[in-house]
C-alpha cells in the first residue's frame, strides 16, 4: 500500500503541519488583540465561543477546532516518530567523520521541545489556568484571560520559556513550511522551489514575530 | 605532499571493520584521489600486505562506480565524483578519513566497496515503458516541449553513485528514486505506466531499508551531477496522484 510508505507518512505530516500553520496565524491574531486592551482581548476570547450561534452551541466551533488540532497533533507526532525511528535504523554503522546538515536534528529535537512546551502552555492557559505570578493570584486573575496573560508574562522566567519555544518554533516553521510544500509536490520547478523556501522563512518570521510582541510588551511594561 | 590517511578496513561482509592509519609521501597535487590510493596500494603490495579494495571504473566522472566518504563528505570537498577529485583540494600534512558509504541498504562487501544492488532493484521495480518496437520512429513523431525535455535530461544525469544516500542524515534514497521517476514522468513515453511505476519504486525503496526524506537537501549538495531536490517533489506529486487514482 502506497499509503503506508515513507512518502505516505510524510504526506500526513505535511497536511497536519499546514493545519497547524493556519491555526498559528489565527492564534497570533488573537494574541495581538492584547495590544488593544482588555476589552478587545477578552471580547475576542468570548467571540470564539459564541461564533456560529445559534446554529452551533456555545463553544461549539471551539471544540471542533480543538478536536481537529488534537487529531492533527497525533498524526503529526506519529509520522514524525515513525520516520525518526526508521531513519535511525537505516544507518546502523555511523560515520567516524561527519559533516552533515543539522536541520534534521533541529526539526526532531525542536519538535520534542515544542511538544513539551505545548503541554506546559495548555496547562497554564487552558486546562488548569494558573498564575505563576506570586503577586497576582486568585480567581479574578485566573478566570480573566487578559489578566492571566498579563500576570504570567510579567514573570521573566515564564517569558524566557516562551521565547525559547518561539526560537524552536522559528526553526521548525522555516524548514517545516517549506518541507510541507515539497512533500505535497508543489515545488516541481526551480522557481517554485525558491518560492517555497521564501514562504517558509517568511511564515516563520511573521508568526514568531507576532507571537513574541505581546509577551515582550508585557515584560517590559508596555502593557500595564 | 605528505598525508595521513585513516582508511576503513573490513575483510568481508561479516567481519568487524576498523579505521587503519597509513602515511603516504610525495603525492603530486595533480593526482586524482583514486591515483593517490593506487600509490598507497602499490606500497602495500610491495610490503606484502592486502591492498585496499575500492570501486572505480571509467575514472572520468560518468559511470557512477566510484564513491568514498572523504572526511565526512560524499566524494570529498568538491562537487564531483571521487575519481575527478584531485589532491590539490587537500593540503600538505592533512589527515583524511576515508570510509565506505554507510547505509544498511548498502552493505559493505570489503574495505571501501559497498553493494549498491538496492538501486538496481528500485530500477527493476519501475518496470517497463510502453514503446513500439520495429523501425526507429521519426524524431518529430512524438513532440516533447523543451522545458520537459530539459528537466528530463537534468534528472537523467543521475549516475546512481549513491552519494545522495551516503550524505543523507536519514540514509534515504529519495533523490535517486526521484531522479529516476522524474526522468520518465517528464516524457510522453513515460506516461502510460506513470502511476504504477512511482508506487512500485517507492515501495521497493522502503523495502530496501532506506530512510524517509526530510527535505534538508544534503543529497543535492553532495550529488556530483547536481540533481536538484525538486525531483523529489515530482515523485511526491506522482505518488499523491497515484493514491487518489
Interface residues (C-beta under 8 A of the other chain):
Chain A: X2 X3 X5 X6 X7 X8 X9 X10 X11 X83 X86 X87 X89 X90 X91 X92 X93 X94 X95 X96 X97 X98 X99 X100 X101 X103 X104 X105 X107 X175 X178 X179 X182 X183 X184 X185 X186 X187 X188 X189 X190 X192 X193
Chain B: X6 X8 X19 X69 X71 X72 X73 X97 X99 X102 X103 X104 X105 X167 X169 X170 X171 X172 X199 X202 X203 X205 X206 X209 X210 X211 X212 X213 X214 X215 X216 X217 X218 X221 X228 X229 X230 X232 X233 X234 X235 X236 X237 X238 X239 X240 X242 X243
